[in-house]
């Protein structure tokens, strides 16, 4: 019976570990500063010399593992306009997006929420919950789904021209 504490690595695994060990973190920042923030900041990967496991970029345009800025792009993005796996902001776009005004993502929470799962005052998605809700399964005061078509929801969503992008020609009243 082999000893599980002894790992045998083949040459491909050793090469992969060597590449990881030599991985250099990416750190770059603009010299131009506006309102105390650099124009752009880029911080990806661990920087062991600085004791950082993840890059945290802060700037007007922030790109990093964690990004905080007016426009933030990263695994975790926090900003006025945020794009990331976890996006938090006024307008958020990502896997899990929480936006004060607009949220668009797999799971979206915001005043206007669009996503697979959407929760908001106005919610559109596969599963949608809100005051006005439209989707495969919708819950709320004014609902538009396969089983329920409230008159108020039809009037409200008829005002939105973007529904024709999804093949909806005209909603019947």
PyMOL commands that set and color helices and strands:
alter all, ss='L'
color gray80, all
select helices_A, chain A and resi 11-21+48-50+151-158+161-166
alter helices_A, ss='H'
color red, helices_A
select strands_A, chain A and resi 26-29+33-34+37-38+40-44+56-119+122-129+132-139+142-144
alter strands_A, ss='S'
color yellow, strands_A
deselect
rebuild
show_as cartoon
